[in-house]
Amino acid sequence: MPLQAILFLTILSGLVGIALGYFLRWLLTLGKRGTLELEIKRKLLDAQEEANKITTDAEKKAEKLLEESRREAKEKEDQFKKTEDRLIKKESFLDTRQIDIDKEVENIKQKAIEIKEIREATIKKNEEKQKELERIAGMNMEEAKENLIKIAEKNYEEDILIRLQKIEQTGKEKLEKKAKDILVSAIHRYGNAVSSDVMATSVNIPSDDIKGKIIGKEGRNIKAFERASGVEVIIDDTPGTILISSYDPVRRQVARLALENLILDGRIQPARIEEFVEKAKKEINDIIKEKGEQAVFEVGVYNLDPRIISILGRLYFRTSYGQNVLQHSVEMAHIAGMLAEELGADVSVAKAGALLHDIGKAVDHEIPGTHVEIGMRILQKFGADQRIIDAMKSHHEEYPYETVESIIVQVADSISGSRPGARRDTIENYLKRLSELEGIANRVKGVEKSYAIQAGREVRVFVNPEEVNDIEARNIARNIALEIEKELKYPGEIKVNVIRESRVIEYAR
């Protein structure tokens, strides 16, 4: 067979195969399309059945809900109808009641008119009778009254006078007896012990070797301590004891606390001394606050400003004629409360007035004026009740008594201060002289601080080295001495010791 015929047959067979393949593919495609159409029709039928079922269920639920709504609406309508019927009945009852009330009001008005007419007629008849009596007697009622009183006074003048004298005497005796009973009862109910303060405080030391450390090289430690604390340190041959002397009890306590802490620390030097003295001052301030709170709690006086309580606590370290002022104030508060209960006065005001009567003494060395005036300004500044101020300001009779509580406070002060052994006038005068010594020195310009030591025989004055030179320091000493000679009376002589110390401090960083 020729090559061309073979090639032709090959091409022809290829074309026939391609055509046959396309034909078979078309048949397969027709078969799949029919299957998909059947599946789609089946799903549509299922969806229609599901939709019909959901619609049927929804219609049933809607009918059920509609039925329930109709039933609830009917029930509410029945309730509203019952309520409306009840309100109608109540309104009808109220209308009936209002009619009855109106009738009663009219009856009362009518009776009031009748009573008024009867009273006017009675008054008119009484006036007519009185005029008739006055016409018969020839005088009016006032004249008859005066004549009757004159006749009674004339006939019984002596009896009336004797009776009045007897009533006055008996009443006076009863009042005096009652007053004595009340005072005796208050004194017996509060028989508090009296403790007198001293001028020196002792500090126990573990060994006498400590004395050398306290004195320091050339006495620099003891000088630094005395300057920082304002007291006099007495170191003698008495074993195991160092004395701290000062008329100011606050300074003594600060110095005692600082010295005890220095001894425990063991490092006694000027820088440490100043540090420990400052710490001791803070601790004493805490004690002052605590003592004030204890005093207020003990006597039951509340609603006071915390600043008043803090100032009150400072009286724990103050004395008056040898008597502790805070203890005296607490004692007075108890006595005043007892007296107020007996006399029916305001117990809380009497107690508060007695407790705060000497509060001015806490700062009288810093502020001019009497301690009563200072105390009044303190209480007014910090919002104390005016009744308390009125009660405390008259305890020295500087102001008139305005209330019963002010008299009670004055009586309580007399009771507390007049008990045997409560006060010592010589000590108070002595402390006053020491305070005046420091006051004279502090008035001079350039003085930083001053301390009266050695029982008032020496005034140690520290001046500011930046304001005062050496020559001016001498003049200050002389001027202070002259002022002391002019203003004070004292036995012997007083040494004025002016100290000018320059101190330079620098820091290496």
Number of C-alpha atoms within 10 A of each C-alpha: 5 6 8 9 10 11 11 11 12 12 12 12 12 12 12 11 12 11 11 12 11 10 12 10 10 11 10 10 11 10 10 10 10 10 10 11 10 11 11 11 11 11 11 12 12 12 12 11 12 12 12 12 12 12 12 12 12 12 12 12 12 12 12 12 12 12 12 12 12 12 12 12 12 12 12 12 12 12 12 12 12 12 12 12 12 12 12 12 12 12 12 12 12 12 12 11 12 12 12 12 12 11 12 12 12 12 12 12 12 12 12 12 12 12 12 12 12 12 12 12 12 12 12 12 12 12 12 12 12 14 16 12 14 15 11 9 11 11 13 13 13 9 12 14 12 11 12 12 12 13 12 12 14 10 11 11 13 11 11 13 12 11 12 12 12 12 12 12 12 12 12 12 12 12 12 12 12 13 15 12 12 18 19 12 15 20 19 11 12 14 12 12 10 17 13 15 17 13 15 18 19 15 15 15 17 11 10 14 10 16 18 13 17 25 19 17 11 8 12 14 21 25 16 19 27 19 19 17 25 22 26 23 25 14 16 10 8 9 13 15 19 23 18 22 23 27 26 20 20 20 19 25 19 23 29 23 19 24 25 16 17 19 17 12 11 12 13 22 19 17 12 16 24 17 13 24 22 16 16 22 19 13 15 19 17 13 16 22 21 15 21 23 18 15 22 22 11 12 19 14 19 11 8 15 12 13 14 20 21 19 20 28 27 24 26 23 20 20 25 24 20 22 22 20 24 26 21 23 28 22 25 32 33 25 29 33 27 23 26 22 14 16 15 9 17 14 21 20 26 33 33 32 31 34 29 27 29 24 28 24 23 23 16 16 14 9 12 10 12 11 20 23 14 20 25 22 13 19 21 13 10 13 11 17 15 12 17 23 23 21 27 31 27 23 25 14 11 10 13 13 18 13 14 16 31 28 20 29 32 23 19 28 22 14 18 25 19 11 12 9 13 18 21 15 10 11 19 15 13 16 21 14 18 21 17 17 26 20 17 17 28 19 11 14 12 18 21 15 17 22 28 28 21 18 15 21 16 17 24 22 24 21 23 17 17 10 12 16 13 13 8 13 23 14 12 22 20 14 16 22 20 11 13 18 13 9 10 11 9 12 6 6 11 17 15 21 18 22 19 18 11 8 6 4 4 5 4 3 3
